[in-house]
Amino acid sequence: MLTIINKKPDGHRMNVSSLIRPSLTRTNLIRFSLTKFLAQILSIFCLLSSFALTSTAANAAQNSITSIKYAALPGNRIQISLELSEQAVTPLSFTIDDPARIAFDFADTSSQLPKRSQPIGIGIAQSVTAISTKTKTRVILNLTEVVPYQITTEGNTVIITLDSEATGAIYEPSSTAAAPATSASDTVRFSNQMRGIDKIDFRRGDEGEGRIVINLTEANIPMDISEEFGKVVVKFLGINLPDELRQTLDVLDFATPVKTISSFEEEGNVRIEIEPINSNYEHVAYQANNIFTIELKEISKEELEEVKQEKFGYTGERLSLNFQDIPVRAVLQLIADFTSLNVVVSDSVDGNLTLRLKNVPWDQALDIILKAKGLSKRESGTVMMIAPSEEIAAQEKIDLEAQRSITELAPIRTAFFNINFAKVTELAALFSGGESGSGDDVVSTGILSPRGSAIVDERTNTLIIKDTQDVISEIRRTLKKLDIPIRQVMISSRIVIATDEFTKELGSRFGVTRAASNSDGFGVTTGTFQGADTIASSGISNIQAGGSAEPFTVPSGISAADRLNVNLATSGAAAGSLAFAVLTGSTLIDLEISALQAENEGEVISSPRVVTADRHEAHIEQGVEIPYLSASSSGATQIEFKKAVLSIEVTPQITPDDRIIMDLAVNNDTVGDIFAGIP
């Protein structure tokens, strides 16, 4: 689970599940409400899409959710029962604080519910939604606020009980995988002592930012981040803080925007207050598994003011207004004089108002006055027109109808477009589009008007458009963006035979050679007849020369193997060996031990390359075609071929940042048993 919070120091509270920052001032209530609404929509979308992206398993789910029942219990409790087709196991769960959601993940489970979402409408429970993929189903409870809950499994039923009156800890299963139920009733309960903070650490980042790292016992502990009285406050709901972590850390010497870090318990929650040195900072918080990190980074005053203006939305020069029962037209005249704008006020604008505005931007003051009196404004060049909203809407409707009439009466023209890179038939279909709706509400989904047409000349790849001049101009602008060369990708592959084999050999060579003489003659012992003959011949030659038989000539060099009684060396030329010879008296002992290990990891068969366009499939294959006889219904036979290949299907996608995403499908055929001559 990864949660990101990015917030500028604007003095407003923002929940961890929101990625859209609220407005800076309380006066901008409409903008703040819209932003908060978008934040809730975005958090729901992230909750649903992140779950859909996590399902990649290929095996079908074994269990399924067949029905969902709910009922109110005494004590403001709500019971939600999920019926499964087989034995139920305890699902994993986590919560989102804003908007209030509790999600339950059922592994290896599908959804057989008739509807994806169904309303509940009991107390804090608004509705329940079930989203199913191949191997998971996520059940989401939509609540008005996050409350404690417990999970019970009874046979094929998972029972979720919401306690809207309870305070303190929020009971949830841990983030580890749940084991199958071992009894008919298995209730999961966790106390405060199991949920908490293990460690609070402070570090200085590479760019001078202050980084507070908090180790949690669980990844799904609900939390809330806000700014209160110039401090960044992090609340962890329903957990305990060890005594050794209830402290205030002075980190001023680290040269970061952080001055102190205080951690303590407050009303059953853990509160961590981060006091910055000054207000020139921004903070970002994120969580990865059980590690929650919040960073404070210093920004300049110019950057801070720019951010405030961007969020505030008003950049006009400030003014103060204090009037009692003044005509609206007079106030508009004052603003026009203050700004030197050209203002046209409709005759239907009348009435009085009382207002007191102090040091506010003039454009904000104008918006407040217009909203208070039901007026709207339209700007054309340097002129601003002010009139009642109904009058402006009616005028715009008249203008649109007049424009439509002009379009219907405009002359038809013909234009020729030579297409360079795209297929002219595809562009013609794109511009023609289709129609949706019925009766008078038929709407064209293409660029051509109802009076226009597109003609294709495939021989010259020319597109002929007959339509009004405005449509032809729009098609010309569109073709400049569409008729461009598509980037291509060259895909290189390696087809190899991969093995994981090795050979071990152990060998030895051993020999004993001895030659001795006395008055009766001499004796020779060695490994081979050739070696004994060499030694004996040398002794005879010495005696014939009139002397003693000694010294004897022992085989050496390339004939040294004649001294060996055992000659079982390894066959590899690169084998390692250890050899020694011992000469004592008239005895020579030879010994050599050798060892060899040969590895055979793979063999490259070929290295094919293929060039394909962006988002177009490329096919690479290597193998054989197996012939076989095929008989038709008439009895005639013919030779057909069946492929047995190693193939790769690749579809590349070039991203805007010049990276490549490739969808690969690898197939390796092997010849199986042949029945009746057919493989």
Secondary structure, DSSP 8 states (H G I E B T S, - for coil): -EEEEEE-S-S--B-TT--S---SSTT-HHHHHHHHHHHHHHHHHHHHHHHHHT----S--SEEEEEEEEEEETTTEEEEEEEESS--B--EEEEETTTTEEEEEEETEEE--S-SEEEEEETTEEEEEEEE-SSEEEEEEEESS---EEEEEETTEEEEEEESS--S------SS---B--SSEEEE---GGGSBEEEEEEEE-TTS-EEEEEEES-TT--EEEEEETTEEEEEETT-B--GGG-EEEE-GGG-SSEEEEEEEEETTEEEEEEEESSS-EEEEEEEETTEEEEEEEE--HHHHHHHHHHHH---S-EEEEEEEEEEHHHHHHHHHHHHT-EEEE-TT---EEEEEEEEEEHHHHHHHHHHHTTEEEEEETTEEEEEEHHHHHHHHHHHHHHHHHHHHHS--EEEEEE-SSS-HHHHHHHHH--EES-GGG-EE-SSS-TT-EEEEETTTTEEEEEE-HHHHHHHHHHHHHHSS---EEEEE--EEEEEEEEEEEEEEEEEEEEEEEETTEEEEE-SSHHHHHHHHHHHHHHHHTTS-S-S-----GGGGGGG-SEEE--S-TT-EEEEEEEEETTEEEEEEEEEEEEEEEEEEEE--EEEEETT--EEEEEEEEEEEEEE-TTS-EEEEEEEEEEEEEEEEEE-TTS-EEEEEEEEE------BTTB-
